[in-house]
Amino acid sequence: MSAVLEARPLPASTGGGSGSVWSAAARRFRSDKVGMVSLAIAGVFMLVVIAAGLGLVAKDWQAERAVPDAPPSFLGPAPKTESIAVAAPSGPNVDISAVDPLAPRYKEWDEAAKKYQTQASAKAETLPFGADRLGRDVLAKAIKGAQVSILVGVSAALLATAIGTLLGALAGFFGGKVGDLLEWVYNVFTAIPGILLIFAFAAVFGRGIGSVVLILGLAGWTGIYRIVRAEFIKHVVRDYVRSAEAIGAGNASRMFRHILPNVSHVVLVQLSILVVAFIKSEVILSYLGLGVGVDEVSWGTMLSEAQSELILGHWWQLVAATVLMAVFVTAFSLMTDALRDALDPKLRGLE
């Protein structure tokens, strides 16, 4: 009977009865105020990402709504410089098309210039978060950039985590030839400098959001593989796993129903680290021209554009992208820390 009880997938005491590890972890997580606030902030960002993807917000981020480099509203409009209009000298009203083949186009160009000046004068002189050098709303760009950067960071981290966890579980659980083969693959990937590996994948997959996700996911799984492999080697010989084997649990059941929940807190920590690292990597790739396409915007492209704007004292695009990135990264890190504590096997006996 004791062996059967020990073989259950992570029983957890709940005070008056017995419940699953997941319900106990959810209860511990709800009691963590920092974790709940971080979850709410991360949830708001995710809702914004979904809304932007559906075109409900920031769909017109490319529209030139204001004059170039319009400052934020709280700074007021930029001071205007006086210009002196010089009238062209008048001459005889004669037809010069015979000597100037462009003469018929002069009137058309003059009307187009007047139309452009009229449209420019109708543009806003300030926006809540300012405008970039083309007059596009920085707030709309930051929201659309959040969609791209968070999508890339989270998707690439999930891909790398899935690859590293699966391969690490196989290597640690089976060992032998399977472990040797996977160790050889791991050594090949780690022997290549990370930046060269990313460039190699970029040359194969090209630019675009999907390509960046594949590049980062395929290049970033080695760290979590090493940790998960070590955890599985440690847990595979423990009594609860041997008891599960004794009552007929298969390899997949012992790997993913018994061992994996016990190491899930480690996986979550690595997932959090990868999300943060991949958002930063997207910034670097976009800066080098290997990230998202030229017709898309991300926090990385905004930071790249802000370099030339800072020379002129236009700091609002840099601040908008940096603040949003910092808030999301911090909230996501604190949320995953709270999840790690909730799932940590060492804390289950403290209830």
Residue frames relative to the residue before (quaternion, step in Angstrom):
aa qw qx qy qz dx dy dz
M 1.0000 0.0000 0.0000 0.0000 0.00 0.00 0.00
S 0.6471 0.5165 -0.3259 0.4564 3.61 0.95 -0.80
A 0.6350 0.5262 -0.3342 0.4562 3.58 1.04 -0.73
V 0.6452 0.5219 -0.3237 0.4545 3.56 1.00 -0.82
L 0.6625 0.4984 -0.3083 0.4665 3.56 0.94 -0.89
E 0.6682 0.5115 -0.3051 0.4458 3.57 0.98 -0.79
A 0.6744 0.5205 -0.2911 0.4354 3.56 1.15 -0.60
R 0.4853 0.6630 -0.4536 0.3453 3.55 1.22 -0.16
P 0.5397 -0.6424 0.4247 0.3402 3.61 -1.07 0.64
L 0.8359 -0.2869 0.1296 0.4497 3.50 -0.18 1.41
P 0.0111 0.7956 -0.6053 0.0247 3.65 0.34 1.12
A 0.1134 -0.7914 0.5988 0.0482 3.57 -1.10 0.69
S 0.4246 -0.6980 0.5181 0.2532 3.54 -0.91 0.95
T 0.1409 -0.8068 0.5720 0.0464 3.58 -0.91 0.92
G 0.6910 -0.4686 0.2827 0.4722 3.58 1.05 0.61
G 0.8415 0.0742 -0.0256 0.5346 3.59 0.30 -1.19
G 0.8099 0.0985 -0.0479 0.5763 3.55 1.17 -0.18
S 0.5410 -0.6026 0.4732 0.3469 3.54 -1.29 -0.36
G 0.0114 0.7987 -0.6005 0.0363 3.57 -0.94 0.91
S 0.6488 -0.5253 0.3750 0.4032 3.55 -1.28 0.19
V 0.6464 -0.5228 0.3914 0.3946 3.52 -1.30 0.35
W 0.6406 0.5439 -0.3349 0.4262 3.56 1.07 -0.68
S 0.6614 0.4824 -0.3229 0.4751 3.61 0.94 -0.75
A 0.6379 0.5090 -0.3273 0.4763 3.58 1.05 -0.72
A 0.6493 0.5084 -0.3188 0.4672 3.58 1.00 -0.79
A 0.6376 0.5211 -0.3277 0.4632 3.59 1.01 -0.78
R 0.6443 0.5151 -0.3227 0.4641 3.58 1.01 -0.76
R 0.6641 0.4891 -0.3084 0.4741 3.58 0.97 -0.80
F 0.6443 0.5236 -0.3274 0.4510 3.57 1.02 -0.78
R 0.6534 0.5199 -0.3186 0.4486 3.60 0.96 -0.81
S 0.6584 0.5046 -0.3125 0.4629 3.58 1.14 -0.52
D 0.6060 0.5318 -0.3503 0.4766 3.60 1.28 -0.16
K 0.3139 -0.7912 0.4944 0.1762 3.60 -0.27 1.27
V 0.6434 0.5174 -0.3273 0.4596 3.59 0.97 -0.81
G 0.6532 0.5157 -0.3087 0.4604 3.55 0.99 -0.82
M 0.6632 0.5010 -0.3095 0.4620 3.60 0.96 -0.80
V 0.6449 0.4985 -0.3252 0.4794 3.60 0.98 -0.79
S 0.6517 0.5073 -0.3118 0.4698 3.58 0.98 -0.83
L 0.6257 0.5281 -0.3331 0.4676 3.57 1.05 -0.75
A 0.6473 0.5179 -0.3206 0.4583 3.59 0.98 -0.82
I 0.6599 0.4987 -0.3112 0.4679 3.60 0.95 -0.87
A 0.6645 0.4865 -0.3053 0.4780 3.58 0.91 -0.91
G 0.6304 0.5372 -0.3302 0.4528 3.59 1.07 -0.72
V 0.6254 0.5244 -0.3369 0.4694 3.59 1.04 -0.75
F 0.6427 0.5126 -0.3223 0.4694 3.58 0.94 -0.84
M 0.6615 0.5046 -0.3145 0.4570 3.58 0.93 -0.85
L 0.6316 0.5187 -0.3314 0.4713 3.59 1.04 -0.74
V 0.6375 0.5139 -0.3233 0.4744 3.58 1.03 -0.78
V 0.6315 0.5310 -0.3272 0.4607 3.58 1.02 -0.82
I 0.6629 0.4932 -0.3030 0.4749 3.59 0.94 -0.89
A 0.6594 0.5099 -0.3099 0.4574 3.58 0.93 -0.90
A 0.6545 0.4975 -0.3131 0.4755 3.59 1.00 -0.78
G 0.6474 0.5233 -0.3182 0.4537 3.56 1.04 -0.76
L 0.6966 0.4449 -0.2587 0.4998 3.58 1.14 -0.67
G 0.5143 -0.6703 0.4043 0.3504 3.58 1.25 -0.06
L 0.4268 0.7137 -0.4580 0.3142 3.59 1.21 0.37
V 0.7782 0.1179 -0.0759 0.6122 3.59 1.16 -0.54
A 0.8541 0.1814 -0.1351 0.4684 3.55 -1.30 0.54
K 0.3308 0.7589 -0.5118 0.2298 3.61 1.08 0.53
D 0.7285 0.3779 -0.2266 0.5245 3.60 1.20 -0.49
W 0.1900 0.8298 -0.5077 0.1328 3.58 1.06 0.69
Q 0.6605 0.5097 -0.3083 0.4570 3.60 1.19 -0.43
A 0.5101 0.6572 -0.4234 0.3587 3.60 1.25 -0.18
E 0.3683 -0.7151 0.5535 0.2158 3.56 -1.01 0.87
R 0.0632 -0.8660 0.4956 -0.0209 3.54 0.17 1.34
A 0.7924 0.2119 -0.0989 0.5634 3.59 1.14 -0.46
V 0.6490 -0.4656 0.4004 0.4491 3.51 -1.33 0.03
P 0.6384 -0.5396 0.3621 0.4124 3.64 -1.08 0.50
D 0.8547 0.0663 -0.1020 0.5046 3.53 -1.04 0.96
A 0.1767 0.7902 -0.5617 0.1699 3.60 0.99 0.78
P 0.4111 -0.7346 0.4778 0.2511 3.63 -0.77 0.94
P 0.6491 -0.4836 0.3902 0.4389 3.61 -1.24 0.17
S 0.6553 -0.5613 0.3383 0.3757 3.55 -1.15 0.65
F 0.6719 0.5161 -0.3258 0.4196 3.60 0.95 -0.79
L 0.6365 0.5041 -0.3398 0.4745 3.61 1.23 -0.20
G 0.4326 -0.6916 0.4714 0.3351 3.55 1.21 -0.42
P 0.6622 -0.5103 0.3541 0.4191 3.60 -1.23 0.25
A 0.5598 -0.6007 0.4561 0.3431 3.52 -1.18 0.59
P 0.5477 -0.6156 0.4373 0.3604 3.60 -1.02 0.68
K 0.3624 -0.7439 0.5263 0.1955 3.53 -0.97 0.92
T 0.3320 -0.7226 0.5737 0.1962 3.52 -1.11 0.75
E 0.4396 -0.7016 0.4967 0.2604 3.54 -0.94 0.88
S 0.1327 -0.7826 0.6058 0.0537 3.51 -0.98 0.89
I 0.3128 -0.7420 0.5693 0.1661 3.54 -1.06 0.80
A 0.2693 -0.7715 0.5605 0.1347 3.52 -0.67 1.15
V 0.1438 -0.7835 0.6022 0.0538 3.55 -0.78 1.02
A 0.3207 -0.7672 0.5280 0.1725 3.55 -0.60 1.16
A 0.4609 -0.6716 0.5055 0.2845 3.52 -0.99 0.81
P 0.5239 -0.6386 0.4492 0.3406 3.59 -0.96 0.74
S 0.3995 -0.7218 0.5174 0.2274 3.52 -0.99 0.91
G 0.0934 -0.7992 0.5926 0.0362 3.53 -1.10 0.59
P 0.7184 -0.4158 0.2999 0.4702 3.53 -1.18 -0.10
N 0.4432 -0.6886 0.5120 0.2591 3.52 -1.05 0.84
V 0.2369 0.7731 -0.5424 0.2281 3.52 0.18 1.33
D 0.4929 -0.6354 0.5067 0.3108 3.54 -1.27 0.40
I 0.0800 -0.8217 0.5642 0.0110 3.56 -0.57 1.20
S 0.3365 0.7754 -0.4835 0.2274 3.56 1.25 0.26
A 0.5974 0.5816 -0.3724 0.4077 3.56 1.13 -0.48
V 0.7597 0.3397 -0.1952 0.5190 3.58 1.07 -0.66
D 0.7607 0.2465 -0.1517 0.5810 3.59 1.23 -0.39
P 0.2840 -0.8016 0.4975 0.1710 3.62 -0.19 1.22
L 0.6614 0.5067 -0.3179 0.4525 3.62 1.17 -0.34
A 0.3927 0.7576 -0.4572 0.2505 3.58 1.25 -0.13
P 0.6671 0.5030 -0.3428 0.4295 3.68 0.84 -0.77
R 0.6765 0.5030 -0.3043 0.4435 3.60 1.16 -0.46
Y 0.4866 0.6948 -0.4335 0.3042 3.61 1.18 -0.35
K 0.6735 0.4981 -0.2994 0.4568 3.56 0.88 -0.94
E 0.6419 0.5237 -0.3208 0.4591 3.56 1.01 -0.83
W 0.6707 0.4895 -0.3013 0.4688 3.58 0.95 -0.84
D 0.6294 0.5337 -0.3357 0.4542 3.55 1.03 -0.76
E 0.6590 0.4930 -0.3092 0.4765 3.60 0.96 -0.80
A 0.6410 0.5149 -0.3288 0.4646 3.61 1.01 -0.75
A 0.6451 0.5160 -0.3252 0.4602 3.58 1.02 -0.77
K 0.6502 0.5036 -0.3183 0.4714 3.58 0.97 -0.79
K 0.6357 0.5244 -0.3252 0.4638 3.58 1.01 -0.78
Y 0.6497 0.5127 -0.3151 0.4644 3.59 0.98 -0.84
Q 0.6528 0.5098 -0.3161 0.4626 3.59 0.96 -0.83
T 0.6342 0.5228 -0.3320 0.4628 3.57 1.05 -0.74
Q 0.6628 0.4926 -0.3049 0.4745 3.57 0.96 -0.86
A 0.6498 0.5216 -0.3241 0.4480 3.60 0.96 -0.81
S 0.6648 0.4994 -0.3135 0.4586 3.57 0.99 -0.79
A 0.6597 0.5085 -0.3119 0.4570 3.61 1.18 -0.47
K 0.5520 0.6167 -0.4001 0.3936 3.63 1.23 -0.19
A 0.5916 -0.5939 0.4194 0.3485 3.53 -1.21 0.63
E 0.3980 -0.7188 0.5227 0.2274 3.54 -1.11 0.73
T 0.7701 0.1251 -0.1020 0.6171 3.60 1.27 -0.30
L 0.1273 -0.7419 0.6505 0.1013 3.51 -1.36 0.39
P 0.6912 -0.4932 0.3011 0.4339 3.64 -1.10 0.49
F 0.8016 0.1669 -0.0791 0.5686 3.60 0.96 -0.87
G 0.6289 -0.5617 0.3287 0.4254 3.56 1.22 0.33
A 0.3534 -0.7116 0.5665 0.2185 3.54 -1.37 0.01
D 0.4894 -0.6470 0.4909 0.3176 3.54 -1.24 0.38
R 0.7690 -0.3865 0.2409 0.4485 3.56 -1.28 -0.12
L 0.6941 0.4313 -0.2772 0.5053 3.60 1.24 -0.29
G 0.5670 -0.6142 0.3765 0.3994 3.57 1.27 0.00
R 0.4618 0.6737 -0.4589 0.3498 3.61 1.19 0.32
D 0.5625 -0.6298 0.4277 0.3225 3.56 -1.05 0.84
V 0.4140 -0.7266 0.4958 0.2343 3.58 -0.69 1.12
L 0.6253 0.5420 -0.3450 0.4429 3.60 1.01 -0.74
A 0.6621 0.4886 -0.3058 0.4789 3.59 0.92 -0.88
K 0.6432 0.5131 -0.3254 0.4660 3.59 1.01 -0.76
A 0.6561 0.5134 -0.3182 0.4525 3.59 0.97 -0.84
I 0.6451 0.5048 -0.3226 0.4743 3.60 1.03 -0.75
K 0.6732 0.4709 -0.2950 0.4880 3.57 0.91 -0.87
G 0.6346 0.5215 -0.3264 0.4678 3.57 1.07 -0.71
A 0.6027 0.5480 -0.3569 0.4571 3.58 1.10 -0.65
Q 0.6177 0.5487 -0.3484 0.4426 3.55 1.00 -0.77
V 0.7091 0.4574 -0.2677 0.4651 3.57 0.83 -0.98
S 0.7060 0.4777 -0.2844 0.4388 3.60 0.77 -1.02
I 0.6780 0.4694 -0.3024 0.4781 3.60 0.90 -0.86
L 0.6229 0.5328 -0.3418 0.4596 3.57 1.00 -0.76
V 0.6708 0.4847 -0.2957 0.4772 3.57 0.92 -0.90
G 0.6952 0.4955 -0.2900 0.4326 3.60 0.79 -1.00
V 0.7124 0.4453 -0.2660 0.4727 3.57 0.80 -1.00
S 0.6707 0.5026 -0.3121 0.4475 3.60 0.87 -0.90
A 0.6697 0.4865 -0.3013 0.4734 3.58 0.92 -0.89
A 0.6492 0.5094 -0.3223 0.4639 3.60 1.00 -0.77
L 0.6450 0.5062 -0.3253 0.4711 3.60 0.99 -0.77
L 0.6445 0.5129 -0.3233 0.4659 3.58 1.00 -0.79
A 0.6778 0.4804 -0.2930 0.4732 3.58 0.86 -0.94
T 0.6468 0.5172 -0.3183 0.4613 3.60 1.01 -0.80
A 0.6516 0.5111 -0.3200 0.4602 3.58 0.94 -0.84
I 0.6693 0.4889 -0.3052 0.4690 3.59 0.91 -0.90
G 0.7035 0.4767 -0.2764 0.4489 3.58 0.80 -1.00
T 0.6587 0.5049 -0.3150 0.4603 3.59 0.98 -0.80
L 0.6701 0.4980 -0.3076 0.4564 3.58 0.88 -0.90
L 0.7027 0.4516 -0.2797 0.4734 3.59 0.80 -0.95
G 0.6456 0.5159 -0.3208 0.4629 3.59 1.02 -0.75
A 0.6402 0.5144 -0.3263 0.4681 3.58 1.03 -0.74
L 0.6581 0.5035 -0.3132 0.4640 3.58 0.94 -0.84
A 0.6816 0.4880 -0.2957 0.4581 3.58 0.89 -0.93
G 0.7165 0.4565 -0.2649 0.4561 3.59 0.88 -0.87
F 0.6852 0.4927 -0.2912 0.4506 3.57 1.01 -0.73
F 0.7770 0.3517 -0.1895 0.4865 3.58 0.78 -1.01
G 0.1602 -0.8001 0.5599 0.1442 3.60 0.92 -0.83
G 0.6424 0.5682 -0.3541 0.3729 3.59 -1.09 -0.69
K 0.8299 -0.1688 0.1448 0.5117 3.55 -1.03 -0.86
V 0.6051 0.5472 -0.3573 0.4547 3.56 1.09 -0.69
G 0.6729 0.4933 -0.2887 0.4696 3.56 0.92 -0.91
D 0.6450 0.5222 -0.3222 0.4555 3.59 0.99 -0.81
L 0.6514 0.5173 -0.3149 0.4571 3.59 0.97 -0.86
L 0.6934 0.4663 -0.2793 0.4730 3.56 0.87 -0.93
E 0.6106 0.5330 -0.3500 0.4696 3.58 1.11 -0.60
W 0.6240 0.5280 -0.3378 0.4666 3.59 1.06 -0.72
V 0.6431 0.5052 -0.3191 0.4789 3.61 0.98 -0.85
Y 0.6421 0.5260 -0.3143 0.4607 3.57 0.97 -0.89
N 0.6778 0.4955 -0.2973 0.4546 3.59 0.87 -0.89
V 0.6119 0.5394 -0.3522 0.4589 3.59 1.08 -0.68
F 0.6875 0.4822 -0.2888 0.4599 3.58 0.87 -0.92
T 0.7125 0.4500 -0.2726 0.4643 3.59 0.89 -0.85
A 0.5892 0.5787 -0.3761 0.4200 3.61 1.19 -0.37
I 0.6635 0.4693 -0.2976 0.5010 3.58 1.20 -0.47
P 0.4963 -0.6464 0.4765 0.3299 3.64 -0.81 0.87
G 0.5952 -0.6358 0.3658 0.3281 3.54 -0.90 0.97
I 0.6806 0.4930 -0.3068 0.4468 3.58 0.87 -0.89
L 0.6429 0.5035 -0.3265 0.4760 3.60 1.07 -0.68
L 0.6239 0.5314 -0.3389 0.4621 3.57 1.05 -0.73
I 0.6476 0.5085 -0.3156 0.4716 3.57 0.98 -0.83
F 0.6539 0.5060 -0.3153 0.4658 3.60 0.95 -0.84
A 0.6354 0.5312 -0.3334 0.4505 3.59 1.02 -0.77
F 0.6693 0.4744 -0.2943 0.4902 3.59 0.94 -0.88
A 0.6310 0.5374 -0.3375 0.4463 3.60 1.03 -0.75
A 0.6365 0.5261 -0.3294 0.4579 3.58 1.05 -0.72
V 0.6746 0.4850 -0.2866 0.4770 3.59 1.13 -0.65
F 0.7942 0.3490 -0.1623 0.4702 3.58 0.77 -1.06
G 0.4057 -0.7297 0.4722 0.2828 3.63 1.15 -0.38
R 0.6687 -0.4901 0.3791 0.4110 3.54 -1.31 -0.38
G 0.4893 0.6519 -0.4959 0.2995 3.54 -1.32 0.27
I 0.6571 -0.5304 0.3590 0.3974 3.55 -1.23 0.46
G 0.6742 0.4975 -0.3018 0.4548 3.59 0.84 -0.95
S 0.6483 0.5205 -0.3200 0.4543 3.56 1.00 -0.78
V 0.6482 0.5135 -0.3264 0.4578 3.59 0.96 -0.82
V 0.6265 0.5339 -0.3350 0.4585 3.59 1.01 -0.79
L 0.6746 0.4833 -0.2938 0.4743 3.59 0.90 -0.90
I 0.6406 0.5370 -0.3301 0.4385 3.58 0.93 -0.88
L 0.7248 0.4349 -0.2531 0.4707 3.58 0.76 -1.03
G 0.6496 0.5285 -0.3229 0.4409 3.58 0.99 -0.78
L 0.7097 0.4516 -0.2622 0.4729 3.58 0.92 -0.89
A 0.7074 0.4483 -0.2649 0.4780 3.58 1.15 -0.51
G 0.7642 0.4359 -0.1956 0.4332 3.60 1.16 -0.45
W 0.4905 0.6989 -0.4169 0.3117 3.63 1.18 0.25
T 0.5326 0.6921 -0.3973 0.2819 3.60 1.16 -0.43
G 0.6412 0.5480 -0.3390 0.4168 3.60 0.98 -0.74
I 0.7033 0.4388 -0.2721 0.4886 3.57 0.86 -0.91
Y 0.5673 0.5818 -0.3875 0.4353 3.60 1.12 -0.53
R 0.6738 0.5091 -0.3025 0.4420 3.57 0.85 -0.96
I 0.6880 0.4826 -0.2864 0.4602 3.59 0.93 -0.88
V 0.6712 0.4889 -0.3038 0.4670 3.60 0.90 -0.90
R 0.6176 0.5402 -0.3500 0.4520 3.59 0.99 -0.75
A 0.6698 0.4925 -0.3049 0.4646 3.59 0.89 -0.88
E 0.6506 0.5150 -0.3183 0.4585 3.60 0.99 -0.78
F 0.6660 0.4919 -0.3107 0.4668 3.60 0.96 -0.81
I 0.6115 0.5347 -0.3544 0.4632 3.60 1.02 -0.70
K 0.6694 0.5040 -0.2904 0.4622 3.57 1.02 -0.82
H 0.7496 0.4253 -0.2287 0.4528 3.60 0.89 -0.90
V 0.5904 0.6257 -0.3807 0.3390 3.59 1.05 -0.64
V 0.7179 0.4230 -0.2522 0.4920 3.62 1.12 -0.49
R 0.4887 0.6732 -0.4401 0.3380 3.60 1.20 0.07
D 0.6856 -0.5442 0.3093 0.3716 3.52 -1.23 0.60
Y 0.6652 0.5177 -0.3375 0.4190 3.62 0.87 -0.82
V 0.6438 0.4937 -0.3270 0.4846 3.60 1.13 -0.59
R 0.6490 0.4985 -0.3195 0.4778 3.60 0.98 -0.76
S 0.6285 0.5220 -0.3400 0.4658 3.59 1.06 -0.67
A 0.6319 0.5201 -0.3306 0.4700 3.57 1.02 -0.75
E 0.6423 0.5114 -0.3187 0.4736 3.57 1.03 -0.78
A 0.6457 0.5459 -0.3180 0.4290 3.58 1.02 -0.80
I 0.7330 0.3934 -0.2445 0.4982 3.60 1.03 -0.65
G 0.6822 -0.5541 0.2626 0.3983 3.57 1.26 0.38
A 0.3783 0.7190 -0.5052 0.2910 3.62 1.17 0.29
G 0.4320 -0.7203 0.4864 0.2408 3.57 -0.89 0.93
N 0.7200 -0.4395 0.3126 0.4368 3.53 -1.33 0.11
A 0.6688 0.5024 -0.3078 0.4534 3.57 0.89 -0.93
S 0.6460 0.5200 -0.3223 0.4565 3.58 0.99 -0.80
R 0.6838 0.4739 -0.3003 0.4665 3.58 0.89 -0.85
M 0.6557 0.5204 -0.3176 0.4454 3.58 1.04 -0.73
F 0.8388 0.2716 -0.0955 0.4621 3.56 0.65 -1.14
R 0.7028 0.4198 -0.2877 0.4971 3.63 1.18 -0.31
H 0.7638 0.3562 -0.1904 0.5034 3.57 1.09 -0.64
I 0.7730 0.3604 -0.2079 0.4789 3.61 0.68 -1.05
L 0.6692 0.5469 -0.3274 0.3819 3.60 0.75 -1.01
P 0.6533 0.4908 -0.3535 0.4554 3.69 0.84 -0.72
N 0.6512 0.5226 -0.3236 0.4451 3.59 1.09 -0.59
V 0.7380 0.3404 -0.2195 0.5397 3.60 1.20 -0.37
S 0.3768 0.7585 -0.4689 0.2507 3.59 1.27 0.13
H 0.6080 0.5553 -0.3708 0.4296 3.60 1.06 -0.62
V 0.6299 0.5148 -0.3330 0.4768 3.60 1.09 -0.67
V 0.6392 0.5258 -0.3214 0.4601 3.58 1.00 -0.84
L 0.6552 0.5192 -0.3161 0.4486 3.59 0.96 -0.84
V 0.6253 0.5267 -0.3405 0.4643 3.57 1.00 -0.75
Q 0.6796 0.4770 -0.2923 0.4746 3.58 0.88 -0.88
L 0.6042 0.5453 -0.3535 0.4611 3.59 1.08 -0.69
S 0.6488 0.5144 -0.3158 0.4633 3.58 0.92 -0.89
I 0.6592 0.5069 -0.3078 0.4624 3.58 0.91 -0.89
L 0.6745 0.4985 -0.3012 0.4537 3.58 0.95 -0.86
V 0.6127 0.5417 -0.3620 0.4473 3.62 0.98 -0.74
V 0.6683 0.4879 -0.2954 0.4775 3.56 0.88 -0.95
A 0.6867 0.4915 -0.2928 0.4485 3.59 0.84 -0.96
F 0.6946 0.4818 -0.2900 0.4487 3.59 0.95 -0.83
I 0.5840 0.5336 -0.3827 0.4772 3.59 1.11 -0.49
K 0.6531 0.4870 -0.3077 0.4916 3.58 1.01 -0.78
S 0.6443 0.5232 -0.3295 0.4501 3.59 0.98 -0.78
E 0.6118 0.5424 -0.3486 0.4583 3.57 1.06 -0.70
V 0.6081 0.5470 -0.3445 0.4608 3.56 1.07 -0.74
I 0.6841 0.4860 -0.2875 0.4617 3.58 0.88 -0.96
L 0.6649 0.5054 -0.3099 0.4543 3.57 0.91 -0.90
S 0.6560 0.4978 -0.3175 0.4701 3.59 0.96 -0.82
Y 0.6291 0.5340 -0.3326 0.4565 3.57 1.04 -0.73
L 0.7155 0.4337 -0.2420 0.4913 3.59 1.05 -0.79
G 0.5413 -0.6444 0.3927 0.3708 3.58 1.25 -0.01
L 0.6001 0.5645 -0.3579 0.4394 3.59 1.24 0.35
G 0.5686 0.6276 -0.3657 0.3860 3.58 1.28 0.06
V 0.8320 -0.1086 0.1100 0.5327 3.54 -0.89 -0.99
G 0.6529 -0.5489 0.3612 0.3768 3.55 -1.25 0.42
V 0.6501 -0.5443 0.3658 0.3838 3.56 -1.25 0.39
D 0.6896 0.4575 -0.2850 0.4836 3.61 1.16 -0.45
E 0.6432 0.4764 -0.3240 0.5044 3.60 1.27 0.25
V 0.2646 -0.7531 0.5835 0.1498 3.53 -1.28 0.37
S 0.0234 0.7662 -0.6417 0.0252 3.54 -1.14 0.72
W 0.6790 -0.4426 0.3566 0.4647 3.56 -1.25 0.05
G 0.6242 0.5537 -0.3379 0.4355 3.57 1.08 -0.68
T 0.6838 0.4624 -0.2948 0.4814 3.60 0.88 -0.87
M 0.6146 0.5417 -0.3504 0.4540 3.61 1.09 -0.65
L 0.6647 0.4859 -0.3045 0.4789 3.58 0.95 -0.84
S 0.6268 0.5299 -0.3388 0.4599 3.57 1.07 -0.68
E 0.6660 0.4893 -0.2995 0.4768 3.60 0.97 -0.84
A 0.6414 0.5704 -0.3283 0.3943 3.58 1.02 -0.81
Q 0.5316 0.6440 -0.4185 0.3570 3.61 1.14 -0.41
S 0.7080 0.4345 -0.2654 0.4895 3.57 0.88 -0.91
E 0.6347 0.5367 -0.3384 0.4412 3.60 1.11 -0.59
L 0.6038 0.5789 -0.3612 0.4121 3.59 1.07 -0.65
I 0.5821 0.5867 -0.3760 0.4190 3.58 1.08 -0.63
L 0.7223 0.4091 -0.2247 0.5103 3.56 1.12 -0.73
G 0.5697 -0.6218 0.3721 0.3879 3.57 1.28 0.09
H 0.5200 0.6196 -0.4264 0.4050 3.60 1.21 0.30
W 0.0392 -0.8703 0.4887 -0.0467 3.55 0.06 1.34
W 0.5243 0.7090 -0.3978 0.2534 3.60 1.16 -0.42
Q 0.6285 0.5131 -0.3671 0.4549 3.65 1.00 -0.55
L 0.6287 0.5287 -0.3292 0.4658 3.59 1.02 -0.76
V 0.6752 0.4941 -0.2974 0.4599 3.59 0.89 -0.93
A 0.6503 0.5314 -0.3291 0.4317 3.61 0.89 -0.88
A 0.6982 0.4566 -0.2764 0.4772 3.59 0.84 -0.96
T 0.6747 0.5103 -0.3021 0.4394 3.59 0.92 -0.88
V 0.6697 0.5018 -0.3078 0.4528 3.60 0.89 -0.90
L 0.6679 0.4891 -0.3135 0.4652 3.60 0.86 -0.88
M 0.6477 0.5135 -0.3190 0.4637 3.57 0.97 -0.83
A 0.6705 0.5038 -0.3027 0.4528 3.59 0.90 -0.91
V 0.6557 0.5116 -0.3189 0.4545 3.60 0.93 -0.86
F 0.6927 0.4713 -0.2968 0.4583 3.60 0.82 -0.92
V 0.6659 0.5078 -0.3128 0.4483 3.58 0.87 -0.93
T 0.6622 0.5002 -0.3092 0.4644 3.60 0.94 -0.85
A 0.6710 0.4936 -0.3019 0.4636 3.59 0.88 -0.93
F 0.6640 0.4996 -0.3157 0.4580 3.58 0.93 -0.83
S 0.6435 0.5202 -0.3252 0.4577 3.60 0.98 -0.77
L 0.6763 0.4807 -0.2955 0.4735 3.60 0.90 -0.90
M 0.6294 0.5331 -0.3395 0.4521 3.59 1.03 -0.73
T 0.6976 0.4511 -0.2864 0.4774 3.59 0.86 -0.88
D 0.5834 0.5501 -0.3782 0.4626 3.62 1.13 -0.50
A 0.6554 0.4997 -0.3061 0.4765 3.57 1.00 -0.84
L 0.6402 0.5076 -0.3239 0.4770 3.60 1.01 -0.74
R 0.6227 0.5371 -0.3400 0.4562 3.57 1.02 -0.76
D 0.6710 0.4878 -0.3016 0.4699 3.58 0.90 -0.90
A 0.6536 0.5217 -0.3211 0.4445 3.58 1.01 -0.76
L 0.7433 0.3972 -0.2148 0.4935 3.58 1.07 -0.70
D 0.4602 0.6997 -0.4459 0.3159 3.61 1.24 -0.18
P 0.4388 -0.7153 0.4715 0.2711 3.65 -0.63 1.05
K 0.6225 0.5719 -0.3511 0.4026 3.61 1.05 -0.62
L 0.6998 0.4696 -0.2612 0.4706 3.58 1.20 -0.52
R 0.5098 0.6778 -0.4212 0.3214 3.60 1.20 -0.18
G 0.6939 0.4810 -0.2905 0.4503 3.56 1.06 -0.61
L 0.5764 0.6112 -0.3712 0.3956 3.59 1.28 -0.02
E 0.5256 0.6424 -0.4206 0.3662 3.61 1.21 -0.14
